[in-house]
Amino acid sequence: MIIESRANERVKQARKLLLRKERRASGLHLIEGDKLVREAVASGAAIESCFVEEGYAFTPPEGAPMYAVTRTVLESLCESQTPQGIVAVVKTPSLTPPETYPQGLVLVLDGVQDPGNVGAILRSADAFGAAGLLLSPACADVFAPKTLRAAMGSTYHLPVWQGELLPELAQMLQQGFTAICGDLRGSETMPALSPNVALIIGSEGSGVSDAVAERCERFRLTMRGRAESLNASVAAGVLLYVVSEAMPR
């Protein structure tokens, strides 16, 4: 049977997940497109159900109900202008920070509010082998549709946590992490780094908050042009490369 009405109860419940408060309340989120769904499945994400456009060939994960829907119904579940044939309802993993942070490079976002930036940064963190991503409560929702699209599947490749930064940074420092942030007031000389590093990226408008920066080594990228600063996601990508190269092997 093909679901033809947007008023269908299953469709209505899924559409609620376009709202952040509903995602938080339900512990579920939506992903769109064949690539993202397959990335999620391959990474062990729990797929609750799939809505597939009639005629679109897709084999759902074992145990996940699949509902055939019209193009109009599928569009009602998507934020993008060109839906890609499938939308899945996925169980959101816990964002509770760990008692002990994993070794290596942990990327920390301090108030990065643009979903596209958060997704792009997550993708860069994945590319450079980060051990995890910690977001402050003021950051954009990592499971919002725009964030997920920008991350291109990397959301499911590394641990993501959310929590108040000061106590979490204190814990990392106790574990022997070096905390470093990009700061226009910092030195262009890379400080000595430990094998475990917390790299903090600040918000698009005001950068790293003073309370967080006070606990960090401050580093300024050398820029020879006239621009005073970089977009948050661009800065994160450059810093991830520079810091990961400077870390002891």
MOCORUR-V849754 format. One record per backbone hydrogen bond with DSSP energy under -1.0 kcal/mol. NH is the residue of the N-H (numbers start at 1). CO is the residue of the C=O. Records with the same first field share a line. If there is no record, write none. Layout:
NH: CO  CO
This chain:
3: 68
8: 5
12: 8
13: 9
14: 10
15: 11
16: 12
17: 14
18: 15
19: 16
23: 19
24: 20
25: 21
26: 22
27: 23
29: 90
31: 88
33: 86
37: 33
38: 34
39: 35
40: 36
41: 37
42: 38
43: 39
44: 41
45: 40
48: 89
49: 89
50: 65
51: 87
52: 67
53: 85
54: 69
56: 53
64: 61
67: 50
69: 52
70: 3
74: 70
75: 71
76: 72
77: 74
78: 75
87: 51
88: 31
89: 49
90: 29
91: 46
92: 27
106: 197
107: 132
108: 199
109: 134
110: 201
118: 114
119: 115
120: 116
121: 117
122: 118
123: 119
124: 120
125: 121
126: 122
127: 123
128: 124
129: 126
130: 125
131: 105
133: 159
134: 107
135: 161
136: 109
139: 136
140: 112
144: 141
148: 144
149: 145
150: 146
151: 147
154: 151
156: 153
157: 154
161: 133
162: 95
163: 135
168: 164
169: 165
170: 166
171: 167
172: 168
173: 169
174: 170
175: 171
176: 173
177: 172
178: 196
180: 198
181: 217
182: 200
183: 219
186: 183
187: 218
197: 104
198: 178
199: 106
200: 180
201: 108
203: 207
207: 203
213: 209
214: 210
215: 212
216: 213
217: 179
219: 181
220: 187
235: 231
236: 232
237: 233
238: 234
239: 235
240: 236
241: 237
242: 238
243: 239
244: 240
245: 241
246: 242
247: 243
